[in-house]
Amino acid sequence: MSEFNNESVATIETTLNYVDRVLERLRVGTYRSCQVCQTPINEANLMATPLLANCPSHPELA
Ligand SMILES: [Zn+2]
């Protein structure tokens, strides 16, 4: 039997939605900018956390 429960599925769906948004931002060229203040995101931070959405002032993920 699968170990997946509804909570696991919800987590996966959230992650996929998040990746979708990152891919869209890559496509339109806003991936490297904070979504809140448009500050360019530090390259090292982006390497450490590829799904990073925002600058350190707005650390919440997309
Ligand atoms: Zn910001």
N, CA, C, O and the ligand as a Tripos MOL2 file, in Angstrom:
@<TRIPOS>MOLECULE
protein
  249   247    63     0     0
PROTEIN
NO_CHARGES

@<TRIPOS>ATOM
      1 N           0.8380   -1.2100    0.0000 N.3       1 MET1
      2 CA          0.0000    0.0000    0.0000 C.3       1 MET1
      3 C           0.8680    1.2530    0.0000 C.2       1 MET1
      4 O           1.9810    1.2590    0.5270 O.2       1 MET1
      5 N           0.3530    2.2820   -0.5840 N.am      2 SER2
      6 CA          1.0770    3.5500   -0.6220 C.3       2 SER2
      7 C           1.1730    4.1860    0.7550 C.2       2 SER2
      8 O           0.2470    4.1130    1.5640 O.2       2 SER2
      9 N           2.3050    4.8030    0.9940 N.am      3 GLU3
     10 CA          2.4850    5.5420    2.2430 C.3       3 GLU3
     11 C           1.8390    6.9250    2.1500 C.2       3 GLU3
     12 O           1.7110    7.6260    3.1540 O.2       3 GLU3
     13 N           1.4360    7.3070    0.9450 N.am      4 PHE4
     14 CA          0.9120    8.6620    0.7690 C.3       4 PHE4
     15 C          -0.4530    8.8070    1.4260 C.2       4 PHE4
     16 O          -1.3190    7.9440    1.2870 O.2       4 PHE4
     17 N          -0.6270    9.8850    2.1260 N.am      5 ASN5
     18 CA         -1.9510   10.2420    2.6380 C.3       5 ASN5
     19 C          -2.3240   11.6030    2.0630 C.2       5 ASN5
     20 O          -1.5630   12.1880    1.2920 O.2       5 ASN5
     21 N          -3.4730   12.0920    2.4310 N.am      6 ASN6
     22 CA         -3.9230   13.3740    1.8710 C.3       6 ASN6
     23 C          -2.9580   14.5090    2.1900 C.2       6 ASN6
     24 O          -2.7670   15.4300    1.3950 O.2       6 ASN6
     25 N          -2.3540   14.4200    3.3720 N.am      7 GLU7
     26 CA         -1.4260   15.4780    3.7530 C.3       7 GLU7
     27 C          -0.1990   15.4730    2.8480 C.2       7 GLU7
     28 O           0.2820   16.5300    2.4420 O.2       7 GLU7
     29 N           0.3080   14.2750    2.5320 N.am      8 SER8
     30 CA          1.4500   14.1690    1.6270 C.3       8 SER8
     31 C           1.1010   14.7310    0.2640 C.2       8 SER8
     32 O           1.8900   15.4600   -0.3370 O.2       8 SER8
     33 N          -0.0790   14.3920   -0.2220 N.am      9 VAL9
     34 CA         -0.5080   14.8770   -1.5360 C.3       9 VAL9
     35 C          -0.5990   16.3970   -1.5300 C.2       9 VAL9
     36 O          -0.1810   17.0550   -2.4820 O.2       9 VAL9
     37 N          -1.1470   16.9500   -0.4550 N.am     10 ALA10
     38 CA         -1.2600   18.4100   -0.3620 C.3      10 ALA10
     39 C           0.1130   19.0550   -0.3690 C.2      10 ALA10
     40 O           0.3090   20.0950   -0.9970 O.2      10 ALA10
     41 N           1.0670   18.4450    0.3290 N.am     11 THR11
     42 CA          2.4280   18.9880    0.3600 C.3      11 THR11
     43 C           3.0500   18.9520   -1.0270 C.2      11 THR11
     44 O           3.6960   19.9100   -1.4500 O.2      11 THR11
     45 N           2.8540   17.8470   -1.7300 N.am     12 ILE12
     46 CA          3.3990   17.7220   -3.0820 C.3      12 ILE12
     47 C           2.7540   18.7510   -4.0070 C.2      12 ILE12
     48 O           3.4380   19.3840   -4.8100 O.2      12 ILE12
     49 N           1.4430   18.9140   -3.8910 N.am     13 GLU13
     50 CA          0.7530   19.8940   -4.7410 C.3      13 GLU13
     51 C           1.2670   21.3010   -4.4670 C.2      13 GLU13
     52 O           1.4590   22.0850   -5.3960 O.2      13 GLU13
     53 N           1.4910   21.6240   -3.1910 N.am     14 THR14
     54 CA          2.0140   22.9380   -2.8440 C.3      14 THR14
     55 C           3.3860   23.1420   -3.4720 C.2      14 THR14
     56 O           3.6770   24.2040   -4.0210 O.2      14 THR14
     57 N           4.2300   22.1070   -3.3850 N.am     15 THR15
     58 CA          5.5790   22.2070   -3.9440 C.3      15 THR15
     59 C           5.5260   22.3720   -5.4530 C.2      15 THR15
     60 O           6.2560   23.1850   -6.0190 O.2      15 THR15
     61 N           4.6660   21.6040   -6.1040 N.am     16 LEU16
     62 CA          4.5660   21.7020   -7.5630 C.3      16 LEU16
     63 C           4.0580   23.0750   -7.9820 C.2      16 LEU16
     64 O           4.5520   23.6550   -8.9490 O.2      16 LEU16
     65 N           3.0670   23.5950   -7.2520 N.am     17 ASN17
     66 CA          2.5790   24.9410   -7.5540 C.3      17 ASN17
     67 C           3.7010   25.9560   -7.4050 C.2      17 ASN17
     68 O           3.8090   26.9010   -8.1860 O.2      17 ASN17
     69 N           4.5290   25.7490   -6.3990 N.am     18 TYR18
     70 CA          5.6270   26.6520   -6.1380 C.3      18 TYR18
     71 C           6.6440   26.5970   -7.2750 C.2      18 TYR18
     72 O           7.1120   27.6290   -7.7560 O.2      18 TYR18
     73 N           6.9780   25.3820   -7.6950 N.am     19 VAL19
     74 CA          7.9250   25.2130   -8.7980 C.3      19 VAL19
     75 C           7.3520   25.8490  -10.0650 C.2      19 VAL19
     76 O           8.0790   26.4860  -10.8280 O.2      19 VAL19
     77 N           6.0480   25.6750  -10.2860 N.am     20 ASP20
     78 CA          5.3940   26.3090  -11.4310 C.3      20 ASP20
     79 C           5.6150   27.8110  -11.4230 C.2      20 ASP20
     80 O           5.9290   28.4050  -12.4550 O.2      20 ASP20
     81 N           5.4520   28.4220  -10.2620 N.am     21 ARG21
     82 CA          5.6160   29.8770  -10.1720 C.3      21 ARG21
     83 C           7.0620   30.2740  -10.4400 C.2      21 ARG21
     84 O           7.3230   31.2780  -11.1020 O.2      21 ARG21
     85 N           8.0160   29.4670   -9.9150 N.am     22 VAL22
     86 CA          9.4300   29.7650  -10.1540 C.3      22 VAL22
     87 C           9.7370   29.6590  -11.6470 C.2      22 VAL22
     88 O          10.4380   30.5050  -12.2030 O.2      22 VAL22
     89 N           9.2080   28.6130  -12.2940 N.am     23 LEU23
     90 CA          9.4510   28.4490  -13.7320 C.3      23 LEU23
     91 C           8.8660   29.6230  -14.5110 C.2      23 LEU23
     92 O           9.4780   30.1020  -15.4650 O.2      23 LEU23
     93 N           7.6960   30.0820  -14.1120 N.am     24 GLU24
     94 CA          7.0810   31.2260  -14.7730 C.3      24 GLU24
     95 C           7.9440   32.4760  -14.5840 C.2      24 GLU24
     96 O           8.1170   33.2680  -15.5100 O.2      24 GLU24
     97 N           8.4800   32.6410  -13.3730 N.am     25 ARG25
     98 CA          9.3350   33.8010  -13.1190 C.3      25 ARG25
     99 C          10.6280   33.7050  -13.9220 C.2      25 ARG25
    100 O          11.1430   34.7190  -14.3940 O.2      25 ARG25
    101 N          11.1600   32.4810  -14.0800 N.am     26 LEU26
    102 CA         12.3340   32.3010  -14.9310 C.3      26 LEU26
    103 C          12.0090   32.7170  -16.3580 C.2      26 LEU26
    104 O          12.8080   33.3670  -17.0320 O.2      26 LEU26
    105 N          10.7990   32.3210  -16.8100 N.am     27 ARG27
    106 CA         10.3890   32.5890  -18.1880 C.3      27 ARG27
    107 C          10.2680   34.0830  -18.4550 C.2      27 ARG27
    108 O          10.7080   34.5730  -19.4950 O.2      27 ARG27
    109 N           9.6690   34.8030  -17.5120 N.am     28 VAL28
    110 CA          9.4430   36.2300  -17.7340 C.3      28 VAL28
    111 C          10.6110   37.0810  -17.2380 C.2      28 VAL28
    112 O          10.6130   38.2980  -17.4180 O.2      28 VAL28
    113 N          11.6110   36.4370  -16.6100 N.am     29 GLY29
    114 CA         12.8220   37.1530  -16.2450 C.3      29 GLY29
    115 C          12.7890   37.8520  -14.8980 C.2      29 GLY29
    116 O          13.5920   38.7510  -14.6510 O.2      29 GLY29
    117 N          11.8680   37.4520  -14.0180 N.am     30 THR30
    118 CA         11.8010   38.0810  -12.6980 C.3      30 THR30
    119 C          12.3340   37.1630  -11.6050 C.2      30 THR30
    120 O          12.2050   37.4650  -10.4190 O.2      30 THR30
    121 N          12.9370   36.0380  -12.0050 N.am     31 TYR31
    122 CA         13.3720   35.0380  -11.0300 C.3      31 TYR31
    123 C          14.3860   35.6050  -10.0430 C.2      31 TYR31
    124 O          14.3700   35.2530   -8.8630 O.2      31 TYR31
    125 N          15.2710   36.4860  -10.5230 N.am     32 ARG32
    126 CA         16.3540   36.9680   -9.6780 C.3      32 ARG32
    127 C          15.9930   38.2210   -8.8990 C.2      32 ARG32
    128 O          16.8640   38.8410   -8.2900 O.2      32 ARG32
    129 N          14.7340   38.5980   -8.9100 N.am     33 SER33
    130 CA         14.3230   39.7890   -8.1750 C.3      33 SER33
    131 C          13.3070   39.4250   -7.1010 C.2      33 SER33
    132 O          12.4910   38.5200   -7.2740 O.2      33 SER33
    133 N          13.3770   40.1570   -5.9800 N.am     34 CYS34
    134 CA         12.3890   39.9890   -4.9210 C.3      34 CYS34
    135 C          10.9950   40.2790   -5.4770 C.2      34 CYS34
    136 O          10.7990   41.2410   -6.2190 O.2      34 CYS34
    137 N          10.0380   39.4390   -5.1100 N.am     35 GLN35
    138 CA          8.6760   39.6330   -5.6120 C.3      35 GLN35
    139 C           7.9960   40.8310   -4.9660 C.2      35 GLN35
    140 O           7.0250   41.3660   -5.5010 O.2      35 GLN35
    141 N           8.5070   41.2460   -3.8210 N.am     36 VAL36
    142 CA          7.8710   42.3440   -3.0880 C.3      36 VAL36
    143 C           8.4750   43.6920   -3.4990 C.2      36 VAL36
    144 O           7.7460   44.6230   -3.8390 O.2      36 VAL36
    145 N           9.8130   43.7940   -3.4650 N.am     37 CYS37
    146 CA         10.4430   45.1040   -3.6790 C.3      37 CYS37
    147 C          11.3220   45.1290   -4.9270 C.2      37 CYS37
    148 O          11.9340   46.1530   -5.2280 O.2      37 CYS37
    149 N          11.3920   44.0020   -5.6660 N.am     38 GLN38
    150 CA         12.1570   43.9190   -6.9130 C.3      38 GLN38
    151 C          13.6630   44.0850   -6.7150 C.2      38 GLN38
    152 O          14.3920   44.2810   -7.6880 O.2      38 GLN38
    153 N          14.1390   44.0100   -5.4690 N.am     39 THR39
    154 CA         15.5780   44.0150   -5.2330 C.3      39 THR39
    155 C          16.1940   42.7570   -5.8230 C.2      39 THR39
    156 O          15.6590   41.6650   -5.6320 O.2      39 THR39
    157 N          17.3230   42.8900   -6.5450 N.am     40 PRO40
    158 CA         17.9820   41.6740   -7.0410 C.3      40 PRO40
    159 C          18.3850   40.7700   -5.8840 C.2      40 PRO40
    160 O          18.9160   41.2340   -4.8750 O.2      40 PRO40
    161 N          18.1250   39.4680   -6.0410 N.am     41 ILE41
    162 CA         18.4410   38.5120   -4.9840 C.3      41 ILE41
    163 C          19.9020   38.1100   -5.1060 C.2      41 ILE41
    164 O          20.3970   37.8410   -6.2010 O.2      41 ILE41
    165 N          20.5820   38.0720   -3.9720 N.am     42 ASN42
    166 CA         21.9870   37.6790   -3.9140 C.3      42 ASN42
    167 C          22.2070   36.3240   -4.5870 C.2      42 ASN42
    168 O          21.5040   35.3540   -4.3060 O.2      42 ASN42
    169 N          23.1930   36.2780   -5.4760 N.am     43 GLU43
    170 CA         23.4520   35.0530   -6.2450 C.3      43 GLU43
    171 C          23.7420   33.8600   -5.3340 C.2      43 GLU43
    172 O          23.2560   32.7570   -5.5870 O.2      43 GLU43
    173 N          24.5290   34.0710   -4.2760 N.am     44 ALA44
    174 CA         24.8770   32.9790   -3.3560 C.3      44 ALA44
    175 C          23.6340   32.4570   -2.6610 C.2      44 ALA44
    176 O          23.4930   31.2510   -2.4610 O.2      44 ALA44
    177 N          22.7280   33.3610   -2.2890 N.am     45 ASN45
    178 CA         21.4850   32.9340   -1.6560 C.3      45 ASN45
    179 C          20.6460   32.1070   -2.6250 C.2      45 ASN45
    180 O          20.0090   31.1250   -2.2440 O.2      45 ASN45
    181 N          20.6650   32.5280   -3.8790 N.am     46 LEU46
    182 CA         19.8890   31.8270   -4.8980 C.3      46 LEU46
    183 C          20.4560   30.4200   -5.1260 C.2      46 LEU46
    184 O          19.7090   29.4600   -5.3130 O.2      46 LEU46
    185 N          21.7890   30.3180   -5.1060 N.am     47 MET47
    186 CA         22.4280   29.0100   -5.2640 C.3      47 MET47
    187 C          22.0970   28.1080   -4.0800 C.2      47 MET47
    188 O          21.8590   26.9110   -4.2470 O.2      47 MET47
    189 N          22.0830   28.6900   -2.8810 N.am     48 ALA48
    190 CA         21.8280   27.8950   -1.6790 C.3      48 ALA48
    191 C          20.3680   27.4730   -1.6150 C.2      48 ALA48
    192 O          20.0430   26.3810   -1.1490 O.2      48 ALA48
    193 N          19.4870   28.3600   -2.0930 N.am     49 THR49
    194 CA         18.0470   28.0950   -2.0270 C.3      49 THR49
    195 C          17.4360   28.4390   -3.3740 C.2      49 THR49
    196 O          16.9360   29.5480   -3.5620 O.2      49 THR49
    197 N          17.4700   27.4940   -4.3200 N.am     50 PRO50
    198 CA         17.0150   27.7940   -5.6910 C.3      50 PRO50
    199 C          15.5640   28.2520   -5.7720 C.2      50 PRO50
    200 O          15.1780   28.9330   -6.7220 O.2      50 PRO50
    201 N          14.7590   27.8810   -4.7780 N.am     51 LEU51
    202 CA         13.3570   28.2970   -4.8120 C.3      51 LEU51
    203 C          13.1320   29.5870   -4.0330 C.2      51 LEU51
    204 O          11.9940   29.9750   -3.7670 O.2      51 LEU51
    205 N          14.2180   30.2370   -3.6770 N.am     52 LEU52
    206 CA         14.1030   31.5070   -2.9660 C.3      52 LEU52
    207 C          13.2840   32.4920   -3.7920 C.2      52 LEU52
    208 O          13.5220   32.6640   -4.9870 O.2      52 LEU52
    209 N          12.3360   33.1230   -3.1550 N.am     53 ALA53
    210 CA         11.4530   34.0100   -3.8840 C.3      53 ALA53
    211 C          11.8200   35.4680   -3.6890 C.2      53 ALA53
    212 O          11.6570   36.2810   -4.5980 O.2      53 ALA53
    213 N          12.3120   35.7980   -2.5170 N.am     54 ASN54
    214 CA         12.3950   37.1950   -2.1420 C.3      54 ASN54
    215 C          13.7490   37.5400   -1.5130 C.2      54 ASN54
    216 O          14.5560   36.6620   -1.2060 O.2      54 ASN54
    217 N          13.9690   38.8350   -1.3330 N.am     55 CYS55
    218 CA         15.1780   39.3210   -0.6940 C.3      55 CYS55
    219 C          15.1070   39.0680    0.8150 C.2      55 CYS55
    220 O          14.0590   38.6710    1.3260 O.2      55 CYS55
    221 N          16.2260   39.2970    1.5380 N.am     56 PRO56
    222 CA         16.2190   39.0250    2.9790 C.3      56 PRO56
    223 C          15.2060   39.8660    3.7620 C.2      56 PRO56
    224 O          14.8100   39.4870    4.8640 O.2      56 PRO56
    225 N          14.7880   40.9990    3.2020 N.am     57 SER57
    226 CA         13.7930   41.8210    3.8830 C.3      57 SER57
    227 C          12.3880   41.2390    3.7720 C.2      57 SER57
    228 O          11.5050   41.5510    4.5710 O.2      57 SER57
    229 N          12.2020   40.3960    2.7750 N.am     58 HIS58
    230 CA         10.8880   39.7820    2.5480 C.3      58 HIS58
    231 C          11.0960   38.2770    2.3760 C.2      58 HIS58
    232 O          10.9050   37.7430    1.2830 O.2      58 HIS58
    233 N          11.4840   37.6010    3.4450 N.am     59 PRO59
    234 CA         11.9880   36.2200    3.3110 C.3      59 PRO59
    235 C          10.9090   35.1630    3.0730 C.2      59 PRO59
    236 O          11.2410   34.0040    2.8250 O.2      59 PRO59
    237 N           9.6550   35.5240    3.1400 N.am     60 GLU60
    238 CA          8.6370   34.4920    2.9470 C.3      60 GLU60
    239 C           8.7280   33.9280    1.5270 C.2      60 GLU60
    240 O           8.9960   34.6610    0.5740 O.2      60 GLU60
    241 N           8.5070   32.6430    1.4010 N.am     61 LEU61
    242 CA          8.5550   32.0110    0.0820 C.3      61 LEU61
    243 C           7.3040   32.3710   -0.7010 C.2      61 LEU61
    244 O           6.2860   32.7720   -0.1380 O.2      61 LEU61
    245 N           7.4080   32.2170   -2.0160 N.am     62 ALA62
    246 CA          6.2710   32.5200   -2.8920 C.3      62 ALA62
    247 C           5.0730   31.8050   -2.3700 C.2      62 ALA62
    248 O           3.9910   31.9100   -2.9470 O.2      62 ALA62
    249 ZN         12.1760   42.4900   -0.9280 Zn       63 ZN63
@<TRIPOS>BOND
     1     1     2 1
     2     2     3 1
     3     3     4 2
     4     3     5 am
     5     5     6 1
     6     6     7 1
     7     7     8 2
     8     7     9 am
     9     9    10 1
    10    10    11 1
    11    11    12 2
    12    11    13 am
    13    13    14 1
    14    14    15 1
    15    15    16 2
    16    15    17 am
    17    17    18 1
    18    18    19 1
    19    19    20 2
    20    19    21 am
    21    21    22 1
    22    22    23 1
    23    23    24 2
    24    23    25 am
    25    25    26 1
    26    26    27 1
    27    27    28 2
    28    27    29 am
    29    29    30 1
    30    30    31 1
    31    31    32 2
    32    31    33 am
    33    33    34 1
    34    34    35 1
    35    35    36 2
    36    35    37 am
    37    37    38 1
    38    38    39 1
    39    39    40 2
    40    39    41 am
    41    41    42 1
    42    42    43 1
    43    43    44 2
    44    43    45 am
    45    45    46 1
    46    46    47 1
    47    47    48 2
    48    47    49 am
    49    49    50 1
    50    50    51 1
    51    51    52 2
    52    51    53 am
    53    53    54 1
    54    54    55 1
    55    55    56 2
    56    55    57 am
    57    57    58 1
    58    58    59 1
    59    59    60 2
    60    59    61 am
    61    61    62 1
    62    62    63 1
    63    63    64 2
    64    63    65 am
    65    65    66 1
    66    66    67 1
    67    67    68 2
    68    67    69 am
    69    69    70 1
    70    70    71 1
    71    71    72 2
    72    71    73 am
    73    73    74 1
    74    74    75 1
    75    75    76 2
    76    75    77 am
    77    77    78 1
    78    78    79 1
    79    79    80 2
    80    79    81 am
    81    81    82 1
    82    82    83 1
    83    83    84 2
    84    83    85 am
    85    85    86 1
    86    86    87 1
    87    87    88 2
    88    87    89 am
    89    89    90 1
    90    90    91 1
    91    91    92 2
    92    91    93 am
    93    93    94 1
    94    94    95 1
    95    95    96 2
    96    95    97 am
    97    97    98 1
    98    98    99 1
    99    99   100 2
   100    99   101 am
   101   101   102 1
   102   102   103 1
   103   103   104 2
   104   103   105 am
   105   105   106 1
   106   106   107 1
   107   107   108 2
   108   107   109 am
   109   109   110 1
   110   110   111 1
   111   111   112 2
   112   111   113 am
   113   113   114 1
   114   114   115 1
   115   115   116 2
   116   115   117 am
   117   117   118 1
   118   118   119 1
   119   119   120 2
   120   119   121 am
   121   121   122 1
   122   122   123 1
   123   123   124 2
   124   123   125 am
   125   125   126 1
   126   126   127 1
   127   127   128 2
   128   127   129 am
   129   129   130 1
   130   130   131 1
   131   131   132 2
   132   131   133 am
   133   133   134 1
   134   134   135 1
   135   135   136 2
   136   135   137 am
   137   137   138 1
   138   138   139 1
   139   139   140 2
   140   139   141 am
   141   141   142 1
   142   142   143 1
   143   143   144 2
   144   143   145 am
   145   145   146 1
   146   146   147 1
   147   147   148 2
   148   147   149 am
   149   149   150 1
   150   150   151 1
   151   151   152 2
   152   151   153 am
   153   153   154 1
   154   154   155 1
   155   155   156 2
   156   155   157 am
   157   157   158 1
   158   158   159 1
   159   159   160 2
   160   159   161 am
   161   161   162 1
   162   162   163 1
   163   163   164 2
   164   163   165 am
   165   165   166 1
   166   166   167 1
   167   167   168 2
   168   167   169 am
   169   169   170 1
   170   170   171 1
   171   171   172 2
   172   171   173 am
   173   173   174 1
   174   174   175 1
   175   175   176 2
   176   175   177 am
   177   177   178 1
   178   178   179 1
   179   179   180 2
   180   179   181 am
   181   181   182 1
   182   182   183 1
   183   183   184 2
   184   183   185 am
   185   185   186 1
   186   186   187 1
   187   187   188 2
   188   187   189 am
   189   189   190 1
   190   190   191 1
   191   191   192 2
   192   191   193 am
   193   193   194 1
   194   194   195 1
   195   195   196 2
   196   195   197 am
   197   197   198 1
   198   198   199 1
   199   199   200 2
   200   199   201 am
   201   201   202 1
   202   202   203 1
   203   203   204 2
   204   203   205 am
   205   205   206 1
   206   206   207 1
   207   207   208 2
   208   207   209 am
   209   209   210 1
   210   210   211 1
   211   211   212 2
   212   211   213 am
   213   213   214 1
   214   214   215 1
   215   215   216 2
   216   215   217 am
   217   217   218 1
   218   218   219 1
   219   219   220 2
   220   219   221 am
   221   221   222 1
   222   222   223 1
   223   223   224 2
   224   223   225 am
   225   225   226 1
   226   226   227 1
   227   227   228 2
   228   227   229 am
   229   229   230 1
   230   230   231 1
   231   231   232 2
   232   231   233 am
   233   233   234 1
   234   234   235 1
   235   235   236 2
   236   235   237 am
   237   237   238 1
   238   238   239 1
   239   239   240 2
   240   239   241 am
   241   241   242 1
   242   242   243 1
   243   243   244 2
   244   243   245 am
   245   245   246 1
   246   246   247 1
   247   247   248 2
@<TRIPOS>SUBSTRUCTURE
     1 MET1         2 RESIDUE 1 A MET
     2 SER2         6 RESIDUE 1 A SER
     3 GLU3        10 RESIDUE 1 A GLU
     4 PHE4        14 RESIDUE 1 A PHE
     5 ASN5        18 RESIDUE 1 A ASN
     6 ASN6        22 RESIDUE 1 A ASN
     7 GLU7        26 RESIDUE 1 A GLU
     8 SER8        30 RESIDUE 1 A SER
     9 VAL9        34 RESIDUE 1 A VAL
    10 ALA10       38 RESIDUE 1 A ALA
    11 THR11       42 RESIDUE 1 A THR
    12 ILE12       46 RESIDUE 1 A ILE
    13 GLU13       50 RESIDUE 1 A GLU
    14 THR14       54 RESIDUE 1 A THR
    15 THR15       58 RESIDUE 1 A THR
    16 LEU16       62 RESIDUE 1 A LEU
    17 ASN17       66 RESIDUE 1 A ASN
    18 TYR18       70 RESIDUE 1 A TYR
    19 VAL19       74 RESIDUE 1 A VAL
    20 ASP20       78 RESIDUE 1 A ASP
    21 ARG21       82 RESIDUE 1 A ARG
    22 VAL22       86 RESIDUE 1 A VAL
    23 LEU23       90 RESIDUE 1 A LEU
    24 GLU24       94 RESIDUE 1 A GLU
    25 ARG25       98 RESIDUE 1 A ARG
    26 LEU26      102 RESIDUE 1 A LEU
    27 ARG27      106 RESIDUE 1 A ARG
    28 VAL28      110 RESIDUE 1 A VAL
    29 GLY29      114 RESIDUE 1 A GLY
    30 THR30      118 RESIDUE 1 A THR
    31 TYR31      122 RESIDUE 1 A TYR
    32 ARG32      126 RESIDUE 1 A ARG
    33 SER33      130 RESIDUE 1 A SER
    34 CYS34      134 RESIDUE 1 A CYS
    35 GLN35      138 RESIDUE 1 A GLN
    36 VAL36      142 RESIDUE 1 A VAL
    37 CYS37      146 RESIDUE 1 A CYS
    38 GLN38      150 RESIDUE 1 A GLN
    39 THR39      154 RESIDUE 1 A THR
    40 PRO40      158 RESIDUE 1 A PRO
    41 ILE41      162 RESIDUE 1 A ILE
    42 ASN42      166 RESIDUE 1 A ASN
    43 GLU43      170 RESIDUE 1 A GLU
    44 ALA44      174 RESIDUE 1 A ALA
    45 ASN45      178 RESIDUE 1 A ASN
    46 LEU46      182 RESIDUE 1 A LEU
    47 MET47      186 RESIDUE 1 A MET
    48 ALA48      190 RESIDUE 1 A ALA
    49 THR49      194 RESIDUE 1 A THR
    50 PRO50      198 RESIDUE 1 A PRO
    51 LEU51      202 RESIDUE 1 A LEU
    52 LEU52      206 RESIDUE 1 A LEU
    53 ALA53      210 RESIDUE 1 A ALA
    54 ASN54      214 RESIDUE 1 A ASN
    55 CYS55      218 RESIDUE 1 A CYS
    56 PRO56      222 RESIDUE 1 A PRO
    57 SER57      226 RESIDUE 1 A SER
    58 HIS58      230 RESIDUE 1 A HIS
    59 PRO59      234 RESIDUE 1 A PRO
    60 GLU60      238 RESIDUE 1 A GLU
    61 LEU61      242 RESIDUE 1 A LEU
    62 ALA62      246 RESIDUE 1 A ALA
    63 ZN63       249 GROUP 0 **** ****
